[in-house]
Amino acid sequence: MLKWAIILAVVALIAGALGFTGIAGAAAGIAKILFFVFLVGVVLMLVLGATVFKAASK
């Protein structure tokens, strides 16, 4: 998911530099959403790794 966020961010930068503001805005918006979903997933896995999975391995 982080890979797609980075790809879309690069697409947004290139489209913005070439003057395609509509495409750049859409790509940046999607990249932002994907990045925050990735962050939520990372935090969730860290919390689960510290609590649930640790208790299950005992």
C-alpha positions, 0 to 999 in steps of 0.5 A: 500500500505504501508503494502505491501511495509513493507511485501516486505521489510521484504521478501527482508531482509530474502531472502538477509540473506539466500543468495537469492540475486536475489529475495531480489533485486526484492523484495526490488525494488518493496517495494521501488516503492510501498513506493514512490507511497504511499508517493505521495498519502499521499502528494496528500491527504494532499494538497487536504485536505488543499485546495479543500476539505476545499473549498468544505465544505464551 
